[in-house]
Amino acid sequence: MNSSDQGSVRPGQPEAIKAVPVRHPGRWAGALVVAVLAAMLIHALVTNHQFQWDVVRKYLFDSSILHGLGVTLELTALSMLIGVFGGTILAIMRLSPNPVLSGTAWFYIWVFRGTPILVQLLFWNFLGALWPKLSIGVPFGPAFGSESTNKLIPLFVAALLGLGLNEAAYMAEIVRGGIQSVSVGQTEAAHALGMSQSSTMRRIILPQAMRVIIPPTGNETISMLKTTSLVSAISLEELLRAGENIYSRTFQTIPLLVVVSIWYLLMTSILTVVQYYIERHYARGANRILPPTPLQRLRGLFSGRSPRTTTPDVVPGLEGGGHL
């Protein structure tokens, strides 16, 4: 300590501690390795003429690619609707004390999770080979009307059934896990207030289970977006098939695969942001401090300050679930 410091310290007081920041050489070494690898990747993308970026720009907004993109988005949305709705019903059946209902749900999940989705798509596509006509009538009795199976189940419907029914099996386990994460006391309290089983499930159990259900459901949606590429095996023109059709004529395979990859990356990025905000919404009432949004993170990054978190307005006495 110099003379000025000695003069500022009163007798009997401890000396001021000079804090020395802890050095982390391993972090700097890791950051340097990552920076070098990133620079090598950018250099390879820019200097390798086999990527043919001019061709990528040419076909990025091609009408065939945009049509395939629309089919991919439509398949993803409808398949997830079927999966979420069917999975919720299967989960409730699986938890039912009725052995017929629970056994039927278990068998469905066992079959659809136990066979590859590509095999299921092919089965739906070639269903006409098993039943050339589908009929409506009395079971084991006369039929009132029939129609060709291939006409009733065209390519798009076959793809939708294959993707949606398979997703329902996975969503059933996700919803079942969410329902079982809610305390049994919630159900008992609702029944004590005179609520029926269906009302308890709809108004008490499922809203609380959403915090557990949403994260894996978001992952399933992103996975479904990419799984739709399998329908190219039954000749349905979605995003990947549209790219394949173009490079089969032009022989520009790599640029078209880059185009397809760019669109998949863009869509998965959007879905990731949407999933984050949905998770953040259902975290209200459970967490006192909400994580910062992506915009808040960006502001904190450019301002040099740590991103601010948000404290939800929790109603006193309802810290576990209620909010304003």
C-alpha positions, 0 to 999 in steps of 0.5 A: 500500500502507498502512503495515500492508501495507508492514510485512508485506512483507519486503525483497527480496520482490515486492509482493502482486498485487491481482487485479481480476476481468475484467468481461464486459458482453456476458454481462450484456447477453445475459442481460438480453435472454434474461430479457426475452424469457423474461418476454415469453413467460411473460406471453403464455402466461398472459394469452392466453386463446386457449390455454384452459388449463382445456381443456388441464387437462381433456384432459391425462389424457383416455382417448383421449389416454392411449391414443394415448400408449400407442400412440406409446410402443409404436411407438417401442420396437418400431420402435427394436428393429427398427431397432437389430437390423436396422441391426447386421446391415446394418452387418456385411453392409456391412463384409463382404468378400463383394460380394453381402452388402455390395452388398445392404446398400448397396442396402437403405440406398440405397432406405430412406434415399433415399425419404421415410418418409411414402411408405414408410408409405403403401406399407405401408398400401396393400400389398394393392393390389399383392399382394392375397394373401400366400402361403407355398410353394416359390419360383416353385412351388406355394403351401402357404397364402395369406392376405389382405394387409390381414388380415396387415398391419393398420394397426399392423403397417404403421406398425411396418414402415414406421418400423422398416425405415426406421430400420434403414437409418439405424442401419446407418450409425451402427453401421458408423461405431462399428465402424470407430472401433475400431482394426484392431489390436483385431481382429488381436489377437483373431484372434491369440488364436484368437477367431472373427470372430463372437466378436471382433465380439460380445466385442471390437469392439461393446462398444468401439464402443458409446461411439460408437454410443450418442449418435446412437442416443439422438438417433434414439430421440428422433427416432423418438418424434416421427416416430411422429406421421406414422402419423396419415396412415394413420389409426392413432390415436397421440398426435397423431391422438387430439388431432386426433380430439378437436378435430375434434369440439370445434373446440378446436384450440390447447388440444389441440395444447398437450396433445399438445406437453406429452406429447411434451416430457415423453417427450423429456425422460425419454429425454434423461435416460436417454440421458445416464446410458447415455452416462455408463455407457459412458464408464467406462474411457475417461474418467478423470473422469466428468461430473456427473449431473443430480442433482449439477448441481442440488445444486451449483446450490442449494449454490453450489458447483461440481458434483462429478465422479466418477472411475471405478475404473480397473484399472491397465494397463487405462486404455483400456477396463477398469474395476471 
